[in-house]
Amino acid sequence: MSITARNFLKKAMGAYLEEDGATLQGSFRDALTDLFHIAFNNKRLRKKAAYDKASNLDWESYLKNLSNEAYLIFIEEREQAENHLVEKTRQSDLPLLVSKDWEFNSTIQILDRILRSEK
């Protein structure tokens, strides 16, 4: 995602929070809901979904599938970031990371491999 687009989304989230008077959780929910409305009404996306022979999904299921894919990408990016943190840590600092609660098993495996000097 571009830096400009990400900054624009951060400002938009602030608007949901301040202008709409939504709670923090409500502002994210409202923003995601509005994204679904935008996607639902987007004729180009609707046309792409209609011609996407591999999906065989109705329009609402197509949007649900799109959101599931986005969530999976989000998880994958978080896992890659966690793994990168361990991989870039200096050898002398690695023991400090042993007691940390890691979210992903792949990170624990990387840490274990590095600590065993099988790198």
Secondary structure, DSSP 8 states (H G I E B T S, - for coil): --HHHHHHHHHHHHHHHHHS---HHHHHHHHHHHHHHHHHT-HHHHHHHHH-TTT---HHHHHHHHHHHHHHHHHHHHHHHHHHHHHHS-GGGGGGGTTS--S-HHHHHHHHHHHTT--
